[in-house]
C-alpha cells in the first residue's frame, strides 16, 4: 500500500503543478519557488510530517519535500545555535540536494538543447 499512496500523492502533486503551469503565465522557476515555500510553511504548522508518513516518497521527492528539509534544518540549527541558526540551518540541511540539482542540471544542459517558453 505504501507504493500506491506514494504513486497517487506524487502524481496528484505533479498534476496540480502541471495545471498551474498550463493555466497561468507563471514561469517554471517561480512555480518551483512556490512549491519549496509551500513545503516550508506546511512544515512550520506540523502538517508535513503526518503527510509524509502517509505518502512516503510521493511527498518527500517533489519540491515540497525540499522545503520541509530546509525548515527542519533551520529548526535544528535554531535549537542548537540560537538566532544565528536561522541563517545556517537551511544551508547545512539543503546542501546535498542543492549540489545534486546543480550537478545534474549542468550535465543535462550539456546533453539537451533547451528551448525558451513562449
Rosetta constraint file for C-alpha pairs under 8 A:
AtomPair CA 1 CA 5 HARMONIC 6.24 0.50
AtomPair CA 2 CA 6 HARMONIC 6.11 0.50
AtomPair CA 2 CA 54 HARMONIC 7.79 0.50
AtomPair CA 2 CA 55 HARMONIC 7.11 0.50
AtomPair CA 2 CA 56 HARMONIC 6.91 0.50
AtomPair CA 3 CA 7 HARMONIC 5.98 0.50
AtomPair CA 4 CA 8 HARMONIC 6.20 0.50
AtomPair CA 5 CA 9 HARMONIC 5.94 0.50
AtomPair CA 5 CA 54 HARMONIC 7.08 0.50
AtomPair CA 5 CA 55 HARMONIC 5.19 0.50
AtomPair CA 5 CA 56 HARMONIC 7.45 0.50
AtomPair CA 5 CA 58 HARMONIC 7.21 0.50
AtomPair CA 6 CA 10 HARMONIC 5.80 0.50
AtomPair CA 6 CA 55 HARMONIC 4.73 0.50
AtomPair CA 6 CA 56 HARMONIC 5.50 0.50
AtomPair CA 6 CA 57 HARMONIC 5.52 0.50
AtomPair CA 6 CA 58 HARMONIC 3.89 0.50
AtomPair CA 6 CA 59 HARMONIC 7.04 0.50
AtomPair CA 7 CA 11 HARMONIC 5.87 0.50
AtomPair CA 7 CA 58 HARMONIC 5.96 0.50
AtomPair CA 8 CA 12 HARMONIC 5.92 0.50
AtomPair CA 8 CA 58 HARMONIC 7.44 0.50
AtomPair CA 9 CA 13 HARMONIC 6.24 0.50
AtomPair CA 9 CA 55 HARMONIC 6.18 0.50
AtomPair CA 9 CA 58 HARMONIC 5.37 0.50
AtomPair CA 9 CA 59 HARMONIC 6.81 0.50
AtomPair CA 10 CA 14 HARMONIC 6.22 0.50
AtomPair CA 10 CA 55 HARMONIC 7.87 0.50
AtomPair CA 10 CA 57 HARMONIC 7.61 0.50
AtomPair CA 10 CA 58 HARMONIC 3.96 0.50
AtomPair CA 10 CA 59 HARMONIC 6.11 0.50
AtomPair CA 10 CA 61 HARMONIC 7.96 0.50
AtomPair CA 10 CA 62 HARMONIC 7.21 0.50
AtomPair CA 11 CA 15 HARMONIC 5.96 0.50
AtomPair CA 11 CA 58 HARMONIC 7.57 0.50
AtomPair CA 12 CA 16 HARMONIC 6.10 0.50
AtomPair CA 13 CA 17 HARMONIC 6.26 0.50
AtomPair CA 13 CA 62 HARMONIC 7.83 0.50
AtomPair CA 14 CA 18 HARMONIC 6.07 0.50
AtomPair CA 15 CA 19 HARMONIC 6.17 0.50
AtomPair CA 16 CA 20 HARMONIC 6.20 0.50
AtomPair CA 17 CA 21 HARMONIC 6.18 0.50
AtomPair CA 17 CA 31 HARMONIC 7.68 0.50
AtomPair CA 18 CA 22 HARMONIC 6.16 0.50
AtomPair CA 19 CA 23 HARMONIC 5.91 0.50
AtomPair CA 20 CA 24 HARMONIC 5.86 0.50
AtomPair CA 20 CA 26 HARMONIC 7.91 0.50
AtomPair CA 21 CA 25 HARMONIC 7.00 0.50
AtomPair CA 21 CA 26 HARMONIC 6.47 0.50
AtomPair CA 21 CA 27 HARMONIC 7.46 0.50
AtomPair CA 21 CA 28 HARMONIC 7.00 0.50
AtomPair CA 21 CA 31 HARMONIC 7.70 0.50
AtomPair CA 26 CA 30 HARMONIC 6.48 0.50
AtomPair CA 26 CA 31 HARMONIC 6.72 0.50
AtomPair CA 27 CA 31 HARMONIC 6.54 0.50
AtomPair CA 28 CA 32 HARMONIC 6.19 0.50
AtomPair CA 29 CA 33 HARMONIC 6.32 0.50
AtomPair CA 30 CA 34 HARMONIC 6.09 0.50
AtomPair CA 31 CA 35 HARMONIC 6.26 0.50
AtomPair CA 32 CA 36 HARMONIC 6.34 0.50
AtomPair CA 32 CA 63 HARMONIC 6.87 0.50
AtomPair CA 33 CA 37 HARMONIC 6.13 0.50
AtomPair CA 34 CA 38 HARMONIC 5.99 0.50
AtomPair CA 35 CA 39 HARMONIC 6.11 0.50
AtomPair CA 35 CA 63 HARMONIC 5.72 0.50
AtomPair CA 35 CA 64 HARMONIC 5.39 0.50
AtomPair CA 35 CA 67 HARMONIC 7.50 0.50
AtomPair CA 36 CA 40 HARMONIC 6.33 0.50
AtomPair CA 36 CA 63 HARMONIC 5.37 0.50
AtomPair CA 36 CA 64 HARMONIC 5.18 0.50
AtomPair CA 36 CA 65 HARMONIC 7.53 0.50
AtomPair CA 36 CA 66 HARMONIC 6.12 0.50
AtomPair CA 36 CA 67 HARMONIC 4.29 0.50
AtomPair CA 36 CA 68 HARMONIC 7.78 0.50
AtomPair CA 37 CA 41 HARMONIC 6.17 0.50
AtomPair CA 37 CA 64 HARMONIC 7.69 0.50
AtomPair CA 37 CA 67 HARMONIC 5.94 0.50
AtomPair CA 38 CA 42 HARMONIC 6.08 0.50
AtomPair CA 38 CA 64 HARMONIC 6.52 0.50
AtomPair CA 38 CA 67 HARMONIC 7.10 0.50
AtomPair CA 39 CA 43 HARMONIC 6.10 0.50
AtomPair CA 39 CA 48 HARMONIC 7.43 0.50
AtomPair CA 39 CA 63 HARMONIC 7.32 0.50
AtomPair CA 39 CA 64 HARMONIC 4.08 0.50
AtomPair CA 39 CA 65 HARMONIC 6.19 0.50
AtomPair CA 39 CA 66 HARMONIC 7.12 0.50
AtomPair CA 39 CA 67 HARMONIC 4.47 0.50
AtomPair CA 39 CA 68 HARMONIC 5.22 0.50
AtomPair CA 40 CA 44 HARMONIC 6.28 0.50
AtomPair CA 40 CA 64 HARMONIC 7.40 0.50
AtomPair CA 40 CA 67 HARMONIC 4.41 0.50
AtomPair CA 40 CA 68 HARMONIC 4.93 0.50
AtomPair CA 40 CA 69 HARMONIC 7.94 0.50
AtomPair CA 40 CA 70 HARMONIC 7.05 0.50
AtomPair CA 40 CA 71 HARMONIC 5.48 0.50
AtomPair CA 41 CA 45 HARMONIC 6.60 0.50
AtomPair CA 42 CA 46 HARMONIC 6.50 0.50
AtomPair CA 42 CA 47 HARMONIC 5.54 0.50
AtomPair CA 42 CA 48 HARMONIC 5.52 0.50
AtomPair CA 42 CA 68 HARMONIC 7.69 0.50
AtomPair CA 43 CA 47 HARMONIC 5.95 0.50
AtomPair CA 43 CA 48 HARMONIC 4.90 0.50
AtomPair CA 43 CA 49 HARMONIC 7.19 0.50
AtomPair CA 43 CA 67 HARMONIC 7.88 0.50
AtomPair CA 43 CA 68 HARMONIC 5.49 0.50
AtomPair CA 43 CA 71 HARMONIC 6.73 0.50
AtomPair CA 43 CA 72 HARMONIC 7.76 0.50
AtomPair CA 44 CA 71 HARMONIC 7.27 0.50
AtomPair CA 46 CA 50 HARMONIC 7.95 0.50
AtomPair CA 47 CA 51 HARMONIC 6.37 0.50
AtomPair CA 48 CA 52 HARMONIC 5.93 0.50
AtomPair CA 48 CA 68 HARMONIC 7.27 0.50
AtomPair CA 49 CA 53 HARMONIC 6.18 0.50
AtomPair CA 50 CA 54 HARMONIC 6.26 0.50
AtomPair CA 51 CA 55 HARMONIC 6.09 0.50
AtomPair CA 51 CA 59 HARMONIC 7.16 0.50
AtomPair CA 52 CA 56 HARMONIC 5.12 0.50
AtomPair CA 52 CA 57 HARMONIC 7.51 0.50
AtomPair CA 52 CA 58 HARMONIC 7.81 0.50
AtomPair CA 52 CA 59 HARMONIC 5.35 0.50
AtomPair CA 52 CA 60 HARMONIC 6.46 0.50
AtomPair CA 55 CA 59 HARMONIC 5.53 0.50
AtomPair CA 56 CA 60 HARMONIC 6.46 0.50
AtomPair CA 57 CA 61 HARMONIC 5.48 0.50
AtomPair CA 58 CA 62 HARMONIC 7.18 0.50
AtomPair CA 59 CA 64 HARMONIC 6.98 0.50
AtomPair CA 59 CA 65 HARMONIC 6.17 0.50
AtomPair CA 60 CA 64 HARMONIC 6.90 0.50
AtomPair CA 60 CA 65 HARMONIC 4.19 0.50
AtomPair CA 60 CA 66 HARMONIC 7.37 0.50
AtomPair CA 61 CA 65 HARMONIC 5.84 0.50
AtomPair CA 61 CA 66 HARMONIC 7.72 0.50
AtomPair CA 62 CA 66 HARMONIC 7.28 0.50
AtomPair CA 63 CA 67 HARMONIC 6.53 0.50
AtomPair CA 64 CA 68 HARMONIC 6.44 0.50
AtomPair CA 65 CA 69 HARMONIC 6.22 0.50
AtomPair CA 66 CA 70 HARMONIC 6.25 0.50
AtomPair CA 66 CA 94 HARMONIC 7.38 0.50
AtomPair CA 66 CA 97 HARMONIC 7.70 0.50
AtomPair CA 67 CA 71 HARMONIC 6.23 0.50
AtomPair CA 68 CA 72 HARMONIC 6.10 0.50
AtomPair CA 69 CA 73 HARMONIC 6.18 0.50
AtomPair CA 69 CA 90 HARMONIC 7.92 0.50
AtomPair CA 69 CA 93 HARMONIC 6.33 0.50
AtomPair CA 69 CA 94 HARMONIC 6.64 0.50
AtomPair CA 70 CA 74 HARMONIC 6.29 0.50
AtomPair CA 70 CA 89 HARMONIC 7.19 0.50
AtomPair CA 70 CA 90 HARMONIC 4.64 0.50
AtomPair CA 70 CA 91 HARMONIC 7.65 0.50
AtomPair CA 70 CA 93 HARMONIC 5.76 0.50
AtomPair CA 70 CA 94 HARMONIC 5.75 0.50
AtomPair CA 71 CA 75 HARMONIC 6.17 0.50
AtomPair CA 71 CA 89 HARMONIC 7.91 0.50
AtomPair CA 71 CA 90 HARMONIC 6.71 0.50
AtomPair CA 72 CA 76 HARMONIC 6.22 0.50
AtomPair CA 72 CA 89 HARMONIC 7.99 0.50
AtomPair CA 72 CA 93 HARMONIC 7.64 0.50
AtomPair CA 73 CA 77 HARMONIC 6.08 0.50
AtomPair CA 73 CA 89 HARMONIC 4.54 0.50
AtomPair CA 73 CA 90 HARMONIC 5.36 0.50
AtomPair CA 73 CA 92 HARMONIC 6.89 0.50
AtomPair CA 73 CA 93 HARMONIC 4.87 0.50
AtomPair CA 73 CA 94 HARMONIC 7.78 0.50
AtomPair CA 74 CA 78 HARMONIC 6.03 0.50
AtomPair CA 74 CA 85 HARMONIC 6.23 0.50
AtomPair CA 74 CA 86 HARMONIC 5.46 0.50
AtomPair CA 74 CA 87 HARMONIC 7.57 0.50
AtomPair CA 74 CA 88 HARMONIC 7.08 0.50
AtomPair CA 74 CA 89 HARMONIC 3.96 0.50
AtomPair CA 74 CA 90 HARMONIC 5.32 0.50
AtomPair CA 74 CA 93 HARMONIC 7.84 0.50
AtomPair CA 75 CA 79 HARMONIC 6.27 0.50
AtomPair CA 75 CA 85 HARMONIC 7.85 0.50
AtomPair CA 75 CA 86 HARMONIC 7.73 0.50
AtomPair CA 75 CA 89 HARMONIC 7.23 0.50
AtomPair CA 76 CA 80 HARMONIC 6.35 0.50
AtomPair CA 76 CA 85 HARMONIC 7.84 0.50
AtomPair CA 76 CA 89 HARMONIC 6.98 0.50
AtomPair CA 77 CA 81 HARMONIC 5.56 0.50
AtomPair CA 77 CA 82 HARMONIC 7.09 0.50
AtomPair CA 77 CA 84 HARMONIC 8.00 0.50
AtomPair CA 77 CA 85 HARMONIC 4.36 0.50
AtomPair CA 77 CA 86 HARMONIC 6.84 0.50
AtomPair CA 77 CA 88 HARMONIC 6.74 0.50
AtomPair CA 77 CA 89 HARMONIC 4.90 0.50
AtomPair CA 78 CA 82 HARMONIC 4.49 0.50
AtomPair CA 78 CA 83 HARMONIC 5.90 0.50
AtomPair CA 78 CA 84 HARMONIC 7.01 0.50
AtomPair CA 78 CA 85 HARMONIC 4.28 0.50
AtomPair CA 78 CA 86 HARMONIC 5.92 0.50
AtomPair CA 78 CA 89 HARMONIC 7.42 0.50
AtomPair CA 79 CA 85 HARMONIC 7.64 0.50
AtomPair CA 80 CA 85 HARMONIC 7.40 0.50
AtomPair CA 81 CA 85 HARMONIC 5.20 0.50
AtomPair CA 82 CA 86 HARMONIC 7.82 0.50
AtomPair CA 84 CA 88 HARMONIC 6.62 0.50
AtomPair CA 85 CA 89 HARMONIC 5.42 0.50
AtomPair CA 86 CA 90 HARMONIC 7.50 0.50
AtomPair CA 87 CA 91 HARMONIC 7.61 0.50
AtomPair CA 88 CA 92 HARMONIC 6.41 0.50
AtomPair CA 89 CA 93 HARMONIC 6.07 0.50
AtomPair CA 90 CA 94 HARMONIC 5.80 0.50
AtomPair CA 91 CA 95 HARMONIC 5.67 0.50
AtomPair CA 94 CA 98 HARMONIC 5.99 0.50
AtomPair CA 95 CA 99 HARMONIC 5.97 0.50
AtomPair CA 96 CA 100 HARMONIC 6.10 0.50
AtomPair CA 97 CA 101 HARMONIC 6.12 0.50
AtomPair CA 98 CA 102 HARMONIC 6.21 0.50
AtomPair CA 99 CA 103 HARMONIC 6.17 0.50
AtomPair CA 100 CA 104 HARMONIC 5.98 0.50
AtomPair CA 101 CA 105 HARMONIC 5.74 0.50
AtomPair CA 102 CA 106 HARMONIC 6.07 0.50
AtomPair CA 103 CA 107 HARMONIC 6.28 0.50
AtomPair CA 104 CA 108 HARMONIC 6.04 0.50
AtomPair CA 105 CA 109 HARMONIC 6.19 0.50
AtomPair CA 106 CA 110 HARMONIC 6.49 0.50
AtomPair CA 107 CA 111 HARMONIC 6.58 0.50
AtomPair CA 108 CA 112 HARMONIC 5.95 0.50
AtomPair CA 109 CA 113 HARMONIC 6.83 0.50
AtomPair CA 109 CA 114 HARMONIC 7.23 0.50
